[in-house]
Amino acid sequence: MTRSEMLFERAVKRIPGGVNSPVRAFGSVGETPRFIASAKGAWLTDADGRRYLDYVGSWGPMILGHNHPAVREAVLEACSQGLSFGAATEREVEMAELICSLVPSVEMVRMVNSGTEAVMSALRAARGYTGREKIVKFAGCYHGHCDAMLVKAGSGVMTAGVPDSAGVPKGCTKDTLTVSYNDLKSVEALFETCGREIAAVIVEPVGANMGVVLPEKGFLEGLRSLCSRYGSVLVFDEVITGFRLGLSGAQGYFGVEADLTTFGKIIGGGMPVGAYGGKREIMETVAPLGPVYQAGTLSGNPVAMAAGLAELRTLRDTPGFYEELHRKSQMLFEGMREILKKAGSPFQINAAGSLGCLFFTDQEVRDYASAKTSDSSAYAQYFSHMLNRGIYLAPSQFEAMFVSAALTEEEIGKTLQAVQCFFT
Ligand SMILES: *Cc1c(COP(=O)(O)O)cnc(C)c1O
């Protein structure tokens, strides 16, 4: 028995499913989770001392690679000054200024502790600001696990095959209207029937929780103009895309501005952090300035801020960072496409910047329904094959591959060899 297996045996007795987040379970791929002992650069080391090239990157934050010295040192310095004060600190001001300087649509920002909290709070602000209650979301987009958003959610919800979570009262989701991703016509129809009741449209500007699904030309632009016309708040959930597709996130990448934006993952540099921000007049509704209540004992935690600041500043101050990351990512995803083509395989690869996904389906994947045509059991075989060759992928068909800047061309070559081996 391996040490991971032993740890898992103990874990399942005391932690539901043996994991503290369902996306870490290896159930859908028929494996036992590898317990990770440490990580550096592009590599994970498990409890048995086995090494893996990591394409999960802690689900996004590790865009610089694991244990980056700038982030680690900033954290150690902050730790030496005290872990939490429950009072205002300079780093929070620096973080707010930094986010506002990088994302033009963000004029004010509030720090929270997770992406879930960011979304929950942004929607509350949108409702408080508009005095309306309905929220439009897209099937397959994941916006964290707050009650109102657990309707046709992606990510772990999708893998579990649970359409909606138990324990969510109907009353909490009755104002959540769900539309297919990329289906602008249906959104228009919805606005025609009840546009003046819609507080917000929330969208992942690149769907990254049903595999990777790109917005088609005109989709985000169309949402933008509908929200402007009807006075609804456009919320971009950039918990994954923020600072990943570029310094100004998906909104910079696609040239469409949101009214409110949620962040998470990368802005914490690996620490539990989220944030929501946007137009001044909306953010001014948030307490203590306005009537929308939202609070957090550990929000803006100094150690977490230090990690996030160091990560964001490194992204900002490294010349050509995103060009280089995207070049390497393209090398990987194009390489995979080539392999599929040569093997005569009909499977699909969707990619945007350093996010990508291999779907085991012959259909073009543009929404939740087409993503679900993927053969999850084929993915499970692929996952095991890659894991055995030391490549750590997400243990689910419906998650992205995250490429980090630490990955070398040689390591990409090693990855492509493993892919090649599976398809021939
Ligand atoms: C991960 C994620 C969330 C939830 O963030 P947590 O920190 O896990 O609560 C919300 N939205 C998107 C797009 C995400 O990918």
PDBQT file of the ligand as one rigid body, heavy atoms in Angstrom, charges set to zero:
ROOT
HETATM    1  C1  LIG A 501     -13.146  28.456  -8.322  1.00  0.00    +0.000 C 
HETATM    2  C2  LIG A 501     -14.223  29.345  -8.812  1.00  0.00    +0.000 A 
HETATM    3  C3  LIG A 501     -15.123  29.983  -7.954  1.00  0.00    +0.000 A 
HETATM    4  C4  LIG A 501     -15.169  29.669  -6.482  1.00  0.00    +0.000 C 
HETATM    5  O1  LIG A 501     -14.009  30.039  -5.829  1.00  0.00    +0.000 OA
HETATM    6  P1  LIG A 501     -13.668  29.339  -4.401  1.00  0.00    +0.000 P 
HETATM    7  O2  LIG A 501     -12.445  30.073  -3.954  1.00  0.00    +0.000 OA
HETATM    8  O3  LIG A 501     -13.449  27.901  -4.702  1.00  0.00    +0.000 OA
HETATM    9  O4  LIG A 501     -14.832  29.577  -3.523  1.00  0.00    +0.000 OA
HETATM   10  C5  LIG A 501     -16.004  30.892  -8.472  1.00  0.00    +0.000 A 
HETATM   11  N1  LIG A 501     -16.024  31.169  -9.791  1.00  0.00    +0.000 NA
HETATM   12  C6  LIG A 501     -15.193  30.580 -10.652  1.00  0.00    +0.000 A 
HETATM   13  C7  LIG A 501     -15.238  30.967 -12.083  1.00  0.00    +0.000 C 
HETATM   14  C8  LIG A 501     -14.282  29.634 -10.202  1.00  0.00    +0.000 A 
HETATM   15  O5  LIG A 501     -13.489  29.010 -11.073  1.00  0.00    +0.000 OA
ENDROOT
TORSDOF 0
